[in-house]
Amino acid sequence: MSIFVGVGVFDPKVRFFGDSLAMVYGRETSARKAKDGTEQSRCLIWTDTWFKRNGNWQIIAAQDTRFECK
C-alpha cells in the first residue's frame, strides 16, 4: 500500500472542433509514499477527447503516456 503525497497539472490546453468535439491535453506529475517510506514519482502526458451529447460533455477517449520524471 502507498500513501498519496501530491499531484500537479501543468499547461492544460483545450482545442475545439466545432460545437460538440474537444480535445484537452497536458502533463501531470504525482508522488506517492510507499510503505517502506520511499517516495515514488510518476510523470504523464495525456490527451482526453470530449463529445457533447444531449447538452452534456462526456469523455469518449483518454490516453496517458508515462515518461521519466526529471
N, C-alpha and C positions, 0 to 999 in steps of 0.2 A: 504494500500500500504506500502511496505517496501523498504528500500534502501540497495543495496548490499554493504557490507563492505569489504569482502575479502574471499579468498579460499586458501587452502593448500592441495597439493597432496603428500602423503608420501609412500615410499617403493614400488613404482610400480614394478611389475615383469612380465616378458613375458616367456611363455613356448610354444615352437613349437612342433607340432605333424605332422611330415612330412613337405612337402613344401607348403602346402596350408591351414593349420589349426593352429591357435594360440589362446592362452588364455592370457589375460592381467588382472592382479588383483592387488589390493592395497587398500588404505584407503584415505579418504579425510575429511577435515573439511571446513565448510563455516559459515559465520556470516552475518546476516542482521540486520539492524536497523529499527525497527517498527516506525509507525507514532508517537507513544507515547514516543519515544526516547530509549526504551529498546532494548538491543542487544540480538538477538536470535541465538544460535549456533546450528549447525547440524553436526553430525559425521556419516560417512558411511564407510562400507567396500563394495567393488564392484568387479565384475568379468565381463569382456567383452569377447565374443567369436568372433573371426575374421576368415573369409574364403576368400581365394584368388581365384577369379573367373575372367577369361579372363584378367589376369595380374593386376587386381585391388583388393586391400584389402577392404572387406566390413564387418561391424558388422552384425552378424546373430543372436546374443542373448546378452542381458545385464541384470544384476541382481544387485540391490543395497539393502543393509540391514542397517537400521539405528540402532545406538547404543548410549547409554548415553555418552555424552562428559564428560571428566574429566579434 
